Amino acid sequence: MLPEFWSRPFAHRGLHDAGDGRPENGLAAFDAAIAGGYGIELDVQPSADGEAMVFHDYEMERLTGQTGRIDAQDADTLRATALTGGGMIPDLATVLDRIDGRARVLIEIKDQSGAFGETDGKLERRVCEIVRASGHAPTCAVMSFNPYSVLAVREHSPEIARGLVSYDFEHPHDAHVDADHRRALADMAMAGDCAVDFISYGASGLALPPVVALRGRGVPVFCWTIRSARAARTALAHCDQITFEGFSP
């Protein structure tokens, strides 16, 4: 990754505002990020038939008002499902075609194992296929909280930039994960195996020794999620770029 990749802040799930017709991870939010001159962070979940859909949650209700899991619906059904606030759920190929190389893109593959464990590699392969086919692979990077997903990206498409997403793993929604594994995830113990090109760490943990050590070795450090100019100034003293929402840096 060249430094220009992180020359601009990344808009978290696009420059979104559902009240203004720009729901998160929707095409309008990505258009707004491009217009603002920002990079873009987005999320990928699989459809039931293996397509890479741009959507954050595992369940559909918060973002669409529909019930059920996103991975229980086929891609055509999801493409015809309205997002609350405007537009439809897009697939990754459509999003990258819309961006057309005009912004740097961080593509987060959501964990499909349930416990940040080994993956079958299907979603990772599909994401890599789409990135290569877009013609804009140098403007894209793939990342995940699950190091096995990042490892799969390295194995399938080593030329695509890849990174680990992490934080302290102390949130209650991760309590089901084995404590030793949570510690290894927080410490990014598999960063070497994954040969990461960057990391993206929770803003409150930027001073933790594993983060400082990786940055000291020249690994770019991004952070999430910054929600004010003051928080941005604090974070940028310890990282190379921010992922933001709710304000314009």
C-alpha positions in Angstrom: 0.0 0.0 0.0 1.3 3.4 -0.9 0.7 6.4 1.4 -1.8 8.0 -0.9 -4.2 5.1 -0.1 -4.8 6.6 3.4 -4.4 10.2 2.4 -8.0 10.9 3.2 -10.3 9.8 6.1 -12.6 6.9 5.4 -16.3 7.5 5.7 -17.8 4.7 7.9 -20.3 2.8 5.8 -20.2 5.8 3.4 -21.1 9.3 4.2 -24.5 8.2 5.5 -27.6 10.0 6.9 -30.7 7.9 6.5 -32.8 11.0 7.3 -31.4 12.7 4.2 -31.9 9.6 2.0 -28.4 8.2 2.5 -28.6 5.0 4.5 -25.4 3.3 5.6 -23.8 1.1 3.0 -26.2 2.4 0.4 -25.2 3.8 -3.0 -26.2 7.4 -2.0 -23.9 7.3 1.0 -21.0 6.2 -1.2 -21.8 8.9 -3.8 -21.7 11.5 -1.0 -18.4 10.2 0.3 -16.9 10.5 -3.2 -18.3 14.0 -3.6 -16.7 15.0 -0.2 -13.3 13.7 -1.3 -13.3 10.9 1.3 -12.3 7.3 1.3 -14.9 4.7 1.9 -15.3 1.8 4.4 -18.0 -0.8 3.8 -19.2 -4.2 5.0 -19.8 -7.4 3.2 -22.2 -10.3 4.1 -23.0 -13.3 1.9 -26.3 -14.0 0.4 -27.8 -17.6 0.5 -26.4 -18.2 -3.0 -22.9 -16.9 -2.2 -23.0 -13.4 -3.6 -21.1 -10.6 -1.7 -23.7 -8.2 -0.5 -22.8 -4.8 1.0 -24.6 -4.8 4.3 -23.4 -4.6 7.9 -25.8 -6.5 10.1 -26.4 -10.3 10.2 -30.1 -9.6 10.8 -32.1 -7.5 8.3 -34.5 -5.7 10.7 -32.5 -2.6 11.7 -31.6 -1.6 8.2 -34.6 -2.8 6.2 -37.5 -3.4 8.6 -37.6 -7.0 7.3 -37.1 -10.0 9.6 -34.6 -12.8 9.2 -30.9 -13.1 8.4 -29.4 -11.7 5.3 -27.6 -15.0 4.5 -31.0 -16.7 4.3 -32.0 -14.7 1.2 -30.7 -15.1 -2.3 -29.0 -12.2 -4.1 -31.8 -11.3 -6.4 -34.2 -11.0 -3.4 -31.7 -8.8 -1.5 -31.1 -6.5 -4.5 -34.8 -5.9 -4.5 -35.0 -5.2 -0.8 -35.3 -1.6 0.2 -33.0 0.0 2.8 -34.7 2.2 5.4 -34.0 5.7 4.2 -33.7 5.0 0.4 -32.3 2.7 -2.2 -31.8 -1.0 -2.3 -29.3 -3.4 -0.8 -26.4 -3.4 -3.3 -24.0 -6.1 -4.1 -20.2 -5.5 -4.0 -19.8 -5.6 -7.8 -22.4 -2.8 -8.2 -20.8 -0.7 -5.5 -17.2 -1.0 -6.9 -18.6 -0.2 -10.4 -20.3 2.9 -8.9 -17.2 4.1 -7.1 -15.2 3.4 -10.3 -11.8 4.0 -8.7 -12.7 7.5 -7.5 -12.1 6.7 -3.8 -10.0 4.3 -1.8 -12.2 1.5 -0.4 -11.8 -0.6 2.8 -13.9 -3.7 2.4 -14.7 -5.4 5.7 -15.7 -9.1 5.5 -18.0 -9.8 8.4 -17.1 -12.9 10.4 -19.1 -15.9 9.3 -17.7 -18.5 11.7 -19.6 -17.1 14.7 -16.4 -17.1 16.8 -13.7 -15.6 14.6 -12.5 -19.1 13.7 -11.6 -21.0 10.5 -13.5 -20.1 7.4 -14.5 -22.1 4.3 -13.1 -19.3 2.2 -16.1 -18.9 -0.1 -17.0 -15.3 0.7 -13.3 -14.3 0.7 -12.8 -15.8 -2.8 -15.9 -14.1 -4.1 -14.8 -10.7 -2.7 -11.4 -11.1 -4.3 -12.9 -12.1 -7.6 -15.0 -9.0 -7.6 -12.1 -6.7 -6.6 -10.0 -8.1 -9.4 -12.8 -7.9 -12.0 -13.5 -4.3 -11.0 -10.3 -3.1 -12.6 -9.6 -1.0 -9.6 -7.8 -3.5 -7.3 -5.1 -0.9 -6.3 -7.8 1.3 -4.8 -9.3 -1.5 -2.7 -8.2 -3.3 0.5 -9.9 -6.2 2.2 -10.0 -6.5 6.0 -11.8 -8.5 8.7 -12.0 -9.0 12.5 -11.5 -12.7 11.7 -7.8 -13.3 11.0 -8.7 -16.6 9.2 -10.6 -14.5 6.7 -7.6 -12.3 6.2 -5.4 -15.4 5.8 -7.8 -16.7 3.2 -7.5 -13.4 1.2 -3.7 -13.8 1.4 -3.9 -17.4 0.1 -6.4 -16.7 -2.7 -5.2 -13.2 -3.9 -1.9 -12.2 -2.3 -1.8 -9.1 -4.6 -4.8 -7.5 -2.9 -4.0 -5.4 0.1 -5.3 -6.9 3.4 -5.6 -5.9 7.0 -6.8 -6.9 10.4 -9.6 -5.1 12.2 -9.5 -5.4 16.0 -10.1 -3.8 19.4 -9.9 -5.0 23.0 -12.6 -7.7 22.6 -14.1 -6.8 25.9 -17.6 -6.1 24.6 -20.4 -8.4 25.9 -21.4 -9.5 22.4 -18.0 -11.3 22.2 -18.4 -13.0 25.6 -19.2 -16.3 23.8 -15.6 -16.4 22.4 -13.0 -18.3 24.3 -11.1 -15.9 26.6 -7.6 -16.9 25.2 -8.8 -16.5 21.7 -10.2 -13.1 22.5 -6.8 -12.1 23.9 -5.1 -13.3 20.7 -7.6 -11.4 18.6 -7.0 -8.2 20.6 -3.3 -8.7 20.3 -3.5 -9.5 16.6 -1.4 -12.5 17.2 -1.9 -13.7 13.6 -0.8 -10.4 12.0 2.4 -12.1 10.9 0.7 -15.1 9.4 -1.6 -12.9 7.5 1.2 -10.6 6.3 -1.0 -7.6 6.9 -0.5 -4.4 4.9 -2.4 -2.4 7.6 -4.5 -2.7 10.7 -7.7 -0.9 11.8 -8.0 -0.7 15.6 -10.7 0.6 17.9 -9.8 4.2 18.8 -9.7 3.6 22.5 -6.9 1.0 22.1 -4.4 2.9 19.9 -1.9 3.1 22.7 -1.9 -0.6 23.4 1.5 -2.3 23.0 0.5 -4.6 20.1 -0.7 -1.6 18.1 2.3 0.6 18.9 4.6 -2.3 18.0 3.1 -2.9 14.6 3.1 0.8 13.8 6.8 0.9 14.9 7.5 -1.8 12.3 6.0 0.4 9.6 2.5 -1.1 9.4 -0.1 1.7 8.8 -2.6 2.0 11.6 -6.1 3.1 10.9 -8.8 3.5 13.6 -12.5 3.3 14.1 -15.0 4.9 14.7 -14.3 8.6 15.2 -17.4 10.9 15.8 -16.0 14.3 16.4 -13.2 16.7 15.3 -11.8 16.5 18.8 -11.7 12.7 18.8 -10.0 12.9 15.4 -7.2 15.1 16.7 -6.6 12.7 19.6 -6.6 9.6 17.4 -4.3 11.0 14.7 -1.6 11.5 17.3 -1.4 7.6 17.4 -2.6 6.4 14.0 -2.2 7.2 10.3 -5.9 7.6 9.3 -9.4 7.6 10.8 -12.7 6.0 9.9 -15.4 8.5 10.8 -19.1 9.1 10.9 -21.5 11.8 12.1 -19.3 14.8 11.3 -17.1 16.0 8.4 -13.4 16.0 9.2 
